[in-house]
Amino acid sequence: MGAEATAIRLLTVAGSILLGSVWASGQNAPAPELPRPSVDIAGIVPEVLSRTVVPGAPWKIAIATRVTYQPGARIRKHYHTGQVVFYILDGAMVVQDDGADPVTLKSGDSLLIKPGTVHSHWNASTTAKLVFIEFILVDEGQRSAVFVEP
């Protein structure tokens, strides 16, 4: 299976989990808020679309967030404690795993970030916004991102 087919399959699975979570939300209470970073990151605006307990896996939280990066915005090196899938809606995102060449994602592209993968990402444009959906699966009570540079 090619990388694109794998990414589409992962995105479909993540979306199905989230849609199932929304459907089941009448039966399950929304997940409690997880700790947030104490400081906002300039030029990056997250909007949580859905946050719920995963049906059949009550220790897991599914989160879908629409994120907007202003032109040139960058997030410093970090890793995630759970699975994360990026799906690009508009613009271009550069993602660079520690020690690897950067990869550019464009509208319609998706990428799986495995837990523990140290990486950074940024808006490839200095003139246009980047908008993407971030699907996150994380253990209840655990934060999603851990920064490794100040």
Residue, then its C-alpha position, 0 to 999 in steps of 0.5 A: m500500500g502506497a504512502e498516499a493510500t495509507a494516509i487516506r486510510l488513516l484519515t478515514v479511520a480518524g474521521s470515523i472514530l470522531l464521527g462515531s464519537v459525535w454520534a455517541s455523544g448523546q450517550n457519552a459525556p464530553a471529555p474533560e479539558l486537558p491541560r493547555p499550554s500556559v502561553d499562546i503561540a504567536g500566529i497560531v490559532p487552534e479551534v477545538l471542533s470535537r473533544t470526546v471519549v472514544p466509544g469502547a476505549p474510555w481511556k482514550i480521548a479523540i480531539a479534532t482541531r482546526v488550526t490556522y497559522q498566520p504567514g510564516a508562523r512556526i511551532r518549535k520542536h515537540y513530540h506527541t504522546g499519541q497518534v496525530v493526523f494532519y489534514i491540510l485544508d488550505g495553504a502549505m505546511v512544512v513538517q520536519d522530523d528530527g534528523a530528516d529532510p523537510v516534507t511539504l504538505k499541500s491542500g488535500d494532503s495528510l500525514l500521520i505523526k507517530p507518538g514520540t516523533v520529534h518534529s517541527h512544522w510551519n507555514a510554508s508561505t510568508t503571504a498566505k494563511l495555512v489552515f489544517i485539521e489535526f486529529i489527535l488520539v491521546d490517553e485521558g489526562q495526558r497532554s498531546a504535545v511536549f515541547v523539547e526546545p524553549 
